[in-house]
C-alpha cells in the first residue's frame, strides 16, 4: 500500500515539475499548480483500470 501511495505522489509531483520547468518566468507557480492537477487527473483516470486488474488478480488467486 505504501508503494502505491509513493507512486501516486511521484506522478503528481512529476507533472508539477514538468509544468514548472516548461513555463514562462511569470507563470511558473500557476503552471506548477496546473501540472499537479493534471497529474491528479491522470491518476484518477487510471484508477478504474487498476481496480479491474487488482480484482482479476484476486479472483485468479482465490480460484487456484
Number of C-alpha atoms within 10 A of each C-alpha: 5 7 8 9 10 11 12 17 15 13 18 21 19 16 22 24 17 14 22 21 13 12 14 11 9 8 12 17 15 14 21 22 18 16 21 23 16 17 21 19 13 15 17 12 11 11 12 11 11 12 11 11 12 12 12 12 11 11 11 10 9 8 6 5
